[in-house]
Amino acid sequence: MKVLHRTGVAVFVATCLATSAWAGPGPARHDDESFSAGEPGDAKKPARIVQVTMGESDGKMTFTPDKVEVKKDEQIRFVLRNNGELDHEFILATTADNLKHAEAMKKNPDMEHADPNGIRLAPKKAGEIVWKFTKLGTFEYSCLIPGHRQAGMIGAVVVK
């Protein structure tokens, strides 16, 4: 495993010899280059900062805030903090894509994410994603670790 540092946040990238995202030893991963919620942002360009906190409370798992409004073609720097006691993810996509991904996560709960639209954070850790919303509509961010989405860990991004 190789560790890359980008804007002060460690990004873990697994090196894999297999051409298939699901092949080879070790945890499964995926490398889809098309994204349903827009495109990776440019960390060198200005972005509006949106802070999102992840955690558990009263038997629920939450994102705060659970709704963000953005303008089409706006670049957002999601500054993410896991204040919980469990690992959590922030995966940005359409609901349909996240539901499909959630099914894959049930079969491979230790799946490694090296995608620009998602990050997994250990308890008390922070990270960030820079994203440009090039499409109109409602998208979501959710935690796809088995059981977390079902416990309420879903947020919405409305692009106008």
JOBELGI-V504499 format. One record per run of one state. SS is the DSSP state (2 for helix, 1 for strand, 0 for the rest). FROM is the first residue (numbers start at 1). TO is the last residue. If there is no record, write none. Layout:
# JOBELGI-V504499
ss:SS from:FROM to:TO
ss:SS from:FROM to:TO
This chain:
# JOBELGI-V504499
ss:0 from:1 to:1
ss:1 from:2 to:6
ss:0 from:7 to:8
ss:1 from:9 to:13
ss:0 from:14 to:28
ss:1 from:29 to:29
ss:0 from:30 to:38
ss:1 from:39 to:40
ss:0 from:41 to:47
ss:1 from:48 to:57
ss:0 from:58 to:59
ss:1 from:60 to:64
ss:0 from:65 to:66
ss:1 from:67 to:70
ss:0 from:71 to:74
ss:1 from:75 to:82
ss:0 from:83 to:87
ss:1 from:88 to:93
ss:0 from:94 to:94
ss:2 from:95 to:107
ss:0 from:108 to:111
ss:1 from:112 to:112
ss:0 from:113 to:117
ss:1 from:118 to:121
ss:0 from:122 to:125
ss:1 from:126 to:132
ss:0 from:133 to:136
ss:1 from:137 to:142
ss:0 from:143 to:153
ss:1 from:154 to:159
ss:0 from:160 to:160
